[in-house]
Amino acid sequence: MVIPEHFAVPVPDGLKDTETAPLLCAGAIGYRSLRLTGLKNGQNIGLTGFGASGHLVLKLVRFKYPDAKVFVFARNSVEREFAKELGAVWAGDTAEASPELLDSVIDTTPAWKPVVEAMKNLKPGGRLVINAIRKEEMDKDYLLNLDYPAHLWMEKEIKSVANICRKDVVEFLTLADRFGIRPEVEEFSLEEANQALAALKKGTIRGAKVLKIG
């Protein structure tokens, strides 16, 4: 495949193709989201939703901010256990209150409920970064639960992520190579695409999913 050089990035020699694929998408957008939180070492960060992007952010936080605490919110018990295996200090359901208030939260879900629930766990001046291409209409009514004193007061912020920049990809791949950050990957052949989508829907796959062509 031939592409303009402005859209190409160097891939470190130590990365395999199946590892690089999630790093170029879920990893890079997770890296940009983490940058937008303004997290400092020793602070608390929450991750709402724990799929391909979330598990890579957790790994990155552990290397880049070793004294930061990571709290994970996920509906799926498998994802919560996975998060604790990777070093989360706590993992609970989306609607649970974290045991400590958080300096920032990254939301990687397509739903609205996690937005409202995350805001109650933020410290004054805390920031929620929404790492999602879209938010679905299905639970939009949950926004009616938004309570100004509990969720928005005290200068709390909501910030969205728009696009991944080439710089984000280059910087994240460099960090992944240096720190040995690798995604948990389950590989499927192209013929198994439907099975992969079904597993994704059921939440039975940990980490990232990769379709291998050829």
C-alpha positions as CSV (number, residue, x, y, z in Angstrom):
1,M,0.0,0.0,0.0
2,V,1.3,3.5,-0.9
3,I,0.3,6.5,1.2
4,P,1.5,10.1,1.6
5,E,4.5,10.3,3.9
6,H,2.8,12.8,6.1
7,F,0.4,10.1,7.2
8,A,3.1,7.5,7.8
9,V,4.8,7.0,11.2
10,P,7.9,4.9,12.0
11,V,7.1,1.7,13.9
12,P,9.8,0.6,16.4
13,D,11.5,-2.7,15.4
14,G,10.5,-4.3,18.7
15,L,6.8,-4.2,18.0
16,K,4.9,-7.0,16.2
17,D,2.2,-6.2,13.7
18,T,-0.6,-7.6,15.9
19,E,0.6,-5.5,18.8
20,T,1.1,-2.4,16.8
21,A,-2.5,-2.4,15.4
22,P,-4.2,-1.6,18.7
23,L,-1.4,0.8,19.7
24,L,-2.0,2.9,16.5
25,C,-5.7,3.4,17.4
26,A,-6.8,2.6,21.0
27,G,-3.3,3.2,22.4
28,A,-2.7,6.5,20.7
29,I,-6.2,8.0,21.5
30,G,-5.7,6.7,25.1
31,Y,-2.3,8.5,25.2
32,R,-3.9,11.8,23.9
33,S,-6.7,11.4,26.5
34,L,-4.2,10.9,29.3
35,R,-2.3,14.0,28.2
36,L,-5.5,16.0,28.2
37,T,-6.2,15.0,31.9
38,G,-3.1,16.9,33.0
39,L,-2.4,14.0,35.4
40,K,0.6,14.4,37.7
41,N,2.5,11.7,39.5
42,G,0.9,10.9,42.8
43,Q,-2.6,11.9,41.7
44,N,-5.7,9.7,41.3
45,I,-7.2,8.8,37.9
46,G,-10.3,6.9,37.0
47,L,-11.0,4.9,33.9
48,T,-14.6,4.3,32.9
49,G,-15.0,1.4,30.6
50,F,-12.1,-1.0,30.3
51,G,-11.5,-2.2,26.7
52,A,-8.6,-1.8,24.3
53,S,-7.9,1.8,25.1
54,G,-8.5,1.6,28.9
55,H,-6.1,-1.3,29.5
56,L,-3.4,0.5,27.6
57,V,-3.9,3.7,29.5
58,L,-3.6,1.8,32.7
59,K,-0.3,0.3,31.6
60,L,1.0,3.7,30.5
61,V,0.1,5.3,33.8
62,R,1.9,2.7,35.8
63,F,5.1,3.4,33.9
64,K,4.9,7.1,33.4
65,Y,3.3,8.0,36.8
66,P,4.4,5.2,39.1
67,D,2.9,6.9,42.2
68,A,-0.5,7.6,40.7
69,K,-3.5,5.4,41.7
70,V,-5.8,4.0,39.0
71,F,-9.5,3.4,39.8
72,V,-11.5,1.5,37.2
73,F,-15.3,1.5,36.6
74,A,-16.8,-1.2,34.4
75,R,-20.1,-3.1,34.2
76,N,-18.4,-6.4,33.3
77,S,-16.9,-8.3,36.2
78,V,-14.3,-9.9,33.8
79,E,-13.0,-6.4,32.9
80,R,-12.9,-5.4,36.6
81,E,-10.8,-8.4,37.5
82,F,-8.5,-7.8,34.5
83,A,-8.0,-4.2,35.6
84,K,-6.9,-5.3,39.1
85,E,-4.5,-7.8,37.5
86,L,-2.9,-5.0,35.6
87,G,-2.5,-2.8,38.7
88,A,-5.7,-0.9,39.4
89,V,-6.0,-0.2,43.1
90,W,-9.8,-0.6,42.9
91,A,-12.4,-1.7,40.4
92,G,-16.1,-1.4,40.7
93,D,-19.4,-1.0,38.8
94,T,-20.1,2.1,36.7
95,A,-22.4,3.5,39.3
96,E,-20.3,2.8,42.4
97,A,-18.5,5.6,44.3
98,S,-14.7,5.3,44.2
99,P,-13.1,4.9,47.7
100,E,-11.1,8.1,47.0
101,L,-12.0,11.3,45.0
102,L,-10.3,11.5,41.7
103,D,-8.2,14.2,40.0
104,S,-9.3,13.1,36.6
105,V,-11.4,10.4,34.8
106,I,-11.2,9.1,31.2
107,D,-14.5,7.8,29.8
108,T,-14.1,5.3,26.9
109,T,-17.8,4.3,26.6
110,P,-20.5,5.2,24.0
111,A,-23.0,5.7,26.8
112,W,-24.2,8.7,28.9
113,K,-24.5,7.1,32.3
114,P,-20.7,6.9,32.8
115,V,-20.4,10.6,32.2
116,V,-22.9,11.5,35.0
117,E,-21.5,8.9,37.4
118,A,-17.9,9.9,36.8
119,M,-18.5,13.6,37.7
120,K,-19.6,12.7,41.2
121,N,-16.2,11.0,41.8
122,L,-14.1,14.0,40.8
123,K,-12.3,16.3,43.2
124,P,-13.1,20.1,43.0
125,G,-11.4,21.3,39.8
126,G,-11.2,17.7,38.5
127,R,-11.5,16.9,34.8
128,L,-13.5,14.3,32.9
129,V,-12.0,13.5,29.4
130,I,-14.4,11.8,27.0
131,N,-12.5,9.4,24.7
132,A,-15.3,8.4,22.4
133,I,-16.2,8.9,18.7
134,R,-19.9,9.2,19.6
135,K,-22.4,8.9,22.4
136,E,-25.5,6.8,21.7
137,E,-29.1,7.9,22.1
138,M,-30.2,4.8,24.0
139,D,-29.5,6.1,27.6
140,K,-29.4,9.9,26.9
141,D,-32.3,10.4,29.4
142,Y,-29.7,9.5,32.1
143,L,-28.5,13.1,31.7
144,L,-31.6,14.2,33.5
145,N,-29.9,12.8,36.7
146,L,-27.3,15.5,36.4
147,D,-27.2,17.5,39.7
148,Y,-25.3,20.8,39.6
149,P,-24.0,20.7,43.2
150,A,-23.0,17.1,43.1
151,H,-21.7,16.8,39.5
152,L,-20.6,20.2,38.2
153,W,-20.0,22.7,41.0
154,M,-16.5,23.6,42.3
155,E,-15.0,24.1,38.8
156,K,-15.2,20.5,37.5
157,E,-14.6,20.2,33.8
158,I,-15.7,18.0,30.9
159,K,-13.4,17.8,27.9
160,S,-13.7,15.8,24.7
161,V,-11.0,14.2,22.5
162,A,-11.4,15.0,18.8
163,N,-8.8,13.3,16.7
164,I,-5.4,11.6,17.1
165,C,-2.5,13.6,15.7
166,R,0.5,12.2,14.0
167,K,2.6,13.5,17.0
168,D,0.4,11.5,19.4
169,V,1.1,8.3,17.5
170,V,4.8,8.8,17.2
171,E,5.2,9.7,20.9
172,F,3.1,6.8,22.1
173,L,4.8,4.2,20.0
174,T,8.1,5.5,21.3
175,L,6.9,5.2,24.9
176,A,5.4,1.8,24.2
177,D,8.7,0.6,22.9
178,R,10.7,2.1,25.7
179,F,8.5,0.9,28.6
180,G,7.6,-2.5,27.0
181,I,3.9,-1.6,26.8
182,R,2.1,-4.3,24.9
183,P,-1.7,-4.8,24.4
184,E,-3.4,-7.9,25.5
185,V,-4.5,-9.2,22.1
186,E,-6.9,-11.9,20.9
187,E,-6.4,-12.5,17.2
188,F,-9.1,-13.6,14.7
189,S,-8.8,-14.4,11.0
190,L,-10.9,-12.3,8.7
191,E,-13.3,-15.2,8.2
192,E,-13.9,-15.1,12.0
193,A,-15.0,-11.4,12.0
194,N,-18.6,-12.3,13.0
195,Q,-17.4,-14.4,15.9
196,A,-15.1,-11.5,17.0
197,L,-18.0,-9.0,16.9
198,A,-20.2,-11.4,18.9
199,A,-17.5,-11.8,21.5
200,L,-17.0,-8.1,21.6
201,K,-20.7,-7.6,22.3
202,K,-20.7,-10.2,25.1
203,G,-17.6,-8.7,26.7
204,T,-15.8,-12.0,26.8
205,I,-12.5,-10.7,25.3
206,R,-9.9,-9.0,27.4
207,G,-8.0,-6.1,26.0
208,A,-7.8,-5.6,22.2
209,K,-9.2,-7.6,19.2
210,V,-7.3,-7.9,16.0
211,L,-8.5,-9.2,12.6
212,K,-5.6,-10.7,10.6
213,I,-5.9,-10.5,6.8
214,G,-4.2,-13.2,4.8
